[in-house]
Amino acid sequence: MHRFVGTRVLSRHAKRVFTGDCKGHAFSNRDSHSLAFCTLDAEEVSGSRSTEVLNLVQGEWRGTSRWTDIVDPLNGQKFIAVPDPSADEIKPFVESLHSCPKSGLHNPLKNPERYVMYGDVSARAAAALKQPEVSHFFAKLIQRVSPKSFAQALGEVNVTQTFLENFSGDQVRFLARSFAVPGNHHGQQSSGFRWPYGPVAIITPFNFPLEIPLLQLMGALYMGNKPLLKVDSKVSIVMEQMLRLLHQCGMPLGDVDFVNCDGSIMNRLLLEGDPRMTLFTGSSRVAEKLAVDLKGRVKLEDAGFDWKILGPDVQEVDYVAWVCDQDAYACSGQKCSAQSILFVHENWNSANLVPKLKALAERRKLEDLTVGPVLTVTTEHMLAHVKRILEIPGAKLLFGGEPLENHSIPEIYGAMKPTAIFVPLDEILKDTNFDVVTTEIFGPFQILTNYSKNQLHMVLDACERMHAHLTAAVVSNDITFLQDVLGRSVNGTTYAGIRARTTGAPQNHWFGPAGDPRGAGIGTPEAIKLVWSCHREIIYDVGPVPDEWTLPACT
């Protein structure tokens, strides 16, 4: 068990937090890779050079009496220690949530200068992330804890940087734009405002250690809330470092609390702290439990079994195959938007699509992390799922279906070759098979099936029966076909056209599910206002009372 030397580590961290100035460079002159805000070297964190994460509460970085060791997903060595607070140690977090009024830290009528402040913080943080040294640091740190290719990790940093750029200057206050409607008489006017919830909580997963928590955190702050942030402890070191950068860029230390703890402690913290709203991104099972425990005061971006339909017009075959490979297997399939099932129109049968998909999948290798550890599903579990699917009549393995070879990935994680299994459409639709086939495997795994022109209704029936409706793609430039499929489906983020994909959501459009009133979005003004504010109406009625007014009869 890792032991914490409190005064030494805290003083070292405190010193580094306040070194440098985001108005200039976000890195110091001590040496070429030493960034002013950070407390570690992303490329040197290892079993022999371990590091730790601290909690942040009431404006102070703190350790705990107990610690949990995070193992390196590539070799199993203990390389990061995270706080493991007991039930007695969550009291400061509960008190911090309770200290924030329901009217928030700011709103259109209280502390409006904070809208301007967060426009400035965003501008400075965006400028910092644009510096190659800083973007490289975060990309490498992401790779260490959530192994993915450097291009995928850097893409996450770039999306985050552009988001912050988008909400610089006056854009934060524009999120709180109000409206007014004339009243019935002189002096009366109704005004609609976007109002914060006050104390809120944010719970985010491992697969996007920077992008998801940062975008949701900033949205909460922009609208005037005080957030408690909980990131999966396996990757929370990324957001710990980002919070230090935000502090350097002008964010007050007390605006955000940051907690590392196990699931049961977090559940207790939420019940005792009673946040007015909780944003959860992660598994459907946990999402449904939180919805009950928190009496519906939640916004959810939970799991997605995401579909793609290839339409009747066969074109750009190599490009379509490449996008399918990216959607299914980039980040080892560990995206909530990953392509889970591919419906292939019979016209594509002569286009050699499957051999092309197989060849693309076989290019992926552990050396460059284009395939890598699966952090929530073991190899054994994935192999068992493959075996179960192959028991369905007519099912056949197209490629993969085997563990990765010559690696040191620990057994608590998964290590699987990119896998595709064909299952006949009529078999998929059988009640005995449907739930098994549409079980989301958060790894490099997908289902393929074929359909004819007369079977499109069966494809759409399958899409209708799925439980989660996050992303989807309709790969076709046939307008009639597009309108038919789009008009009879519901997924919240649907790409349409020959270049359609299911993954790769940037910061310039809504990303989130549809069909569920609890659904959360991310990244856009509409998403921020929906998730992190509510509507408040104030009716001004200031008079004057007409001179001719008399006391009316009792009613």
Beta strands, then each sheet from edge to edge (+ up, - down):
strand 1: 51-52
strand 2: 55-57
strand 3: 60-62
strand 4: 67-71
strand 5: 78-83
strand 6: 179-182
strand 7: 188-195
strand 8: 199-204
strand 9: 226-231
strand 10: 257-258
strand 11: 277-281
strand 12: 298-301
strand 13: 306-310
strand 14: 339-345
strand 15: 396-399
strand 16: 419-422
strand 17: 445-451
strand 18: 471-475
strand 19: 493-496
strand 20: 534-541
sheet 1: 1+ 5+ 4-
sheet 2: 2+ 3-
sheet 3: 6+ 7- 20+
sheet 4: 10+ 9+ 8+ 11+ 12+
sheet 5: 15+ 16- 17- 14- 13- 18- 19-
end
